[in-house]
Amino acid sequence: MQLPEIEVGLTEEEIAVRDTVHKFAEEVMRPIADRLDRLPDPADVIADGSELYKVFEQYRALGLGLADTDDADLDPLPRARMRALINEELGWGDGGLAISLGVADMHKFFARMTGRPELIERYCTPESTEIGCWAITEPSHGSDMLRVDRTNFEPPARPPDCVAEKDGDHWIINGQKAAWVSNGTIADVGVLFCSLREGDNILGGGIGVVPFDVPGVTKGKPLDKVGQRALNQGEIYFDNVRVPDSYIFIKPELYTPVVEMVLAAANQTMGCVWVGCARAAVEHAVAYSKERVQGGVPIFEHPHMQSRLFKLFMKVEAARSLVRRVAYHNSMGQAKVEYSIASKVFATNTAFEVCSDALQVFGGNGLTKEYPMEKLLRDARASMIEDGCNELLGSLAGSKL
Ligand SMILES: Cc1cc2nc3c(=O)[nH]c(=O)nc-3n(C[C@H](O)[C@H](O)[C@H](O)COP(=O)(O)OP(=O)(O)OC[C@H]3O[C@@H](n4cnc5c(N)ncnc54)[C@H](O)[C@@H]3O)c2cc1C
């Protein structure tokens, strides 16, 4: 079943793209995510021959990747409308895979920004199949890496876990990023957020593109976690990794504004993805309530059931209205991180509440792996920590008011 759609003025192109992504979400993402979720060992999710790679291949074949797509020529607002539709459908398919597909392309923006021809030719052509990642958090620095209202580089902050030091016209990178880097175990390249050091002094933050096939890069094992199990995550280790100066092209003076820009984009995208998850939960609950006969009638007919379902429907609509409004605003070039955070926090909290209440509609069946609700609830739970713990994001956004 599909919920009604009231978005005003969808163009034929928007409807066509949304329908294409919906088909991909339904026929490719959902069944594969379901099978990957059930694998007891997360190493099997990323093993050679895993169905995970089919998701990447088929998504690329659609030409809908983040940075090199058919919509790249659109003006900012129509592009934002298109992206919001795409991201919601991907989240409807599977939240973890949606994030995996999203971060997989992140390095393309940054590779272009370096201006280095060898990076652009390697990573930014339609034939480029490299998988990227966003390596920002560290073992000793989680939520604080996203606190753009404070510095992480002055005492009493703990020393950074990943440091680049200048050596002539190169940087030498040492240390590691957290076990939480999405796509970390399979990434070919990363957008690295690290600390820059000169002698004993930390100069501040740096951001750059680091190919992972250079000597000294190794990766951790995939995390075994409660939800979003199709999304692989793991550490990246750096042992005297040498990259040209221009690969780490964001220096301390621009570090914080760029973190803010990336956080604003990431949180806004998260909002759309997790509205998709919440919408999926409501659709499952409505469909189940009409099928499940108990006490002689479908539970849909029991007292309060329709108003319970309506409350879920209303929450999804409210979250969708907010996330799309933020997406459209951000596209005009003046992204406001507090609005992006509102989008992410509201949508992920909504996804969790709606998945929990939708599971309740399934009664005991909701708790079993025979039905989709327990997976959706686990996936939504992880989203409240992903891209920053919701309460920490809340205090960051609050500091901007
Ligand atoms: C599904 C998923 C995907 C992720 N993807 C990526 C990725 O692609 N790249 C990447 O680099 N990282 C990624 N992360 C990491 C994520 O950004 C961090 O997990 C998140 O920022 C929280 O950091 P932490 O886990 O270290 O928790 P901590 O920062 O240690 O927080 C633990 C608890 O302490 C609270 N807390 C922390 N600081 C304060 C404070 N100052 N005041 C009050 N309370 C505080 C928090 O609210 C939380 O409840 C991902 C995480 C998840 C779950």
Ligand as a Chemical Component Dictionary entry (heavy atoms), coordinates in Angstrom:
data_LIG
# 
_chem_comp.id                   LIG 
_chem_comp.type                 NON-POLYMER 
_chem_comp.pdbx_formal_charge   0 
_chem_comp.three_letter_code    LIG 
# 
loop_
_chem_comp_atom.comp_id 
_chem_comp_atom.atom_id 
_chem_comp_atom.alt_atom_id 
_chem_comp_atom.type_symbol 
_chem_comp_atom.charge 
_chem_comp_atom.model_Cartn_x 
_chem_comp_atom.model_Cartn_y 
_chem_comp_atom.model_Cartn_z 
_chem_comp_atom.pdbx_ordinal 
LIG C1  C1  C 0 24.971 4.366  11.917 1  
LIG C2  C2  C 0 26.132 5.313  12.153 2  
LIG C3  C3  C 0 26.845 5.832  11.070 3  
LIG C4  C4  C 0 27.959 6.661  11.296 4  
LIG N1  N1  N 0 28.688 7.106  10.211 5  
LIG C5  C5  C 0 29.837 7.790  10.422 6  
LIG C6  C6  C 0 30.666 8.187  9.315  7  
LIG O1  O1  O 0 30.338 7.968  8.144  8  
LIG N2  N2  N 0 31.830 8.809  9.568  9  
LIG C7  C7  C 0 32.245 9.073  10.842 10 
LIG O2  O2  O 0 33.331 9.629  10.988 11 
LIG N3  N3  N 0 31.465 8.748  11.914 12 
LIG C8  C8  C 0 30.283 8.113  11.733 13 
LIG N4  N4  N 0 29.486 7.771  12.799 14 
LIG C9  C9  C 0 29.900 8.172  14.132 15 
LIG C10 C10 C 0 28.935 9.169  14.763 16 
LIG O3  O3  O 0 29.080 10.432 14.163 17 
LIG C11 C11 C 0 29.232 9.159  16.253 18 
LIG O4  O4  O 0 28.889 7.890  16.752 19 
LIG C12 C12 C 0 28.462 10.233 16.953 20 
LIG O5  O5  O 0 28.938 11.485 16.585 21 
LIG C13 C13 C 0 28.565 10.051 18.474 22 
LIG O6  O6  O 0 29.901 9.892  18.868 23 
LIG P1  P1  P 0 30.269 8.736  19.885 24 
LIG O7  O7  O 0 29.661 7.484  19.397 25 
LIG O8  O8  O 0 31.740 8.784  20.085 26 
LIG O9  O9  O 0 29.529 9.137  21.230 27 
LIG P2  P2  P 0 30.055 10.189 22.300 28 
LIG O10 O10 O 0 30.430 11.453 21.629 29 
LIG O11 O11 O 0 31.084 9.522  23.162 30 
LIG O12 O12 O 0 28.749 10.419 23.149 31 
LIG C14 C14 C 0 28.299 9.447  24.116 32 
LIG C15 C15 C 0 27.167 10.050 24.932 33 
LIG O13 O13 O 0 27.633 11.206 25.647 34 
LIG C16 C16 C 0 26.843 12.330 25.335 35 
LIG N5  N5  N 0 27.746 13.493 25.249 36 
LIG C17 C17 C 0 28.886 13.584 24.489 37 
LIG N6  N6  N 0 29.443 14.804 24.645 38 
LIG C18 C18 C 0 28.642 15.488 25.504 39 
LIG C19 C19 C 0 28.673 16.806 26.026 40 
LIG N7  N7  N 0 29.621 17.674 25.692 41 
LIG N8  N8  N 0 27.676 17.179 26.871 42 
LIG C20 C20 C 0 26.685 16.325 27.227 43 
LIG N9  N9  N 0 26.608 15.070 26.750 44 
LIG C21 C21 C 0 27.561 14.653 25.907 45 
LIG C22 C22 C 0 26.218 12.016 23.976 46 
LIG O14 O14 O 0 24.993 12.708 23.802 47 
LIG C23 C23 C 0 26.002 10.505 24.061 48 
LIG O15 O15 O 0 24.777 10.223 24.698 49 
LIG C24 C24 C 0 28.352 6.986  12.615 50 
LIG C25 C25 C 0 27.615 6.470  13.691 51 
LIG C26 C26 C 0 26.530 5.654  13.475 52 
LIG C27 C27 C 0 25.768 5.119  14.668 53 
# 
loop_
_chem_comp_bond.comp_id 
_chem_comp_bond.atom_id_1 
_chem_comp_bond.atom_id_2 
_chem_comp_bond.value_order 
_chem_comp_bond.pdbx_ordinal 
LIG C1  C2  SING 1  
LIG C2  C3  SING 2  
LIG C2  C26 DOUB 3  
LIG C3  C4  DOUB 4  
LIG C4  N1  SING 5  
LIG C4  C24 SING 6  
LIG N1  C5  DOUB 7  
LIG C5  C6  SING 8  
LIG C5  C8  SING 9  
LIG C6  O1  DOUB 10 
LIG C6  N2  SING 11 
LIG N2  C7  SING 12 
LIG C7  O2  DOUB 13 
LIG C7  N3  SING 14 
LIG N3  C8  DOUB 15 
LIG C8  N4  SING 16 
LIG N4  C9  SING 17 
LIG N4  C24 SING 18 
LIG C9  C10 SING 19 
LIG C10 O3  SING 20 
LIG C10 C11 SING 21 
LIG C11 O4  SING 22 
LIG C11 C12 SING 23 
LIG C12 O5  SING 24 
LIG C12 C13 SING 25 
LIG C13 O6  SING 26 
LIG O6  P1  SING 27 
LIG P1  O7  DOUB 28 
LIG P1  O8  SING 29 
LIG P1  O9  SING 30 
LIG O9  P2  SING 31 
LIG P2  O10 DOUB 32 
LIG P2  O11 SING 33 
LIG P2  O12 SING 34 
LIG O12 C14 SING 35 
LIG C14 C15 SING 36 
LIG C15 O13 SING 37 
LIG C15 C23 SING 38 
LIG O13 C16 SING 39 
LIG C16 N5  SING 40 
LIG C16 C22 SING 41 
LIG N5  C17 SING 42 
LIG N5  C21 SING 43 
LIG C17 N6  DOUB 44 
LIG N6  C18 SING 45 
LIG C18 C19 SING 46 
LIG C18 C21 DOUB 47 
LIG C19 N7  SING 48 
LIG C19 N8  DOUB 49 
LIG N8  C20 SING 50 
LIG C20 N9  DOUB 51 
LIG N9  C21 SING 52 
LIG C22 O14 SING 53 
LIG C22 C23 SING 54 
LIG C23 O15 SING 55 
LIG C24 C25 DOUB 56 
LIG C25 C26 SING 57 
LIG C26 C27 SING 58 
# 
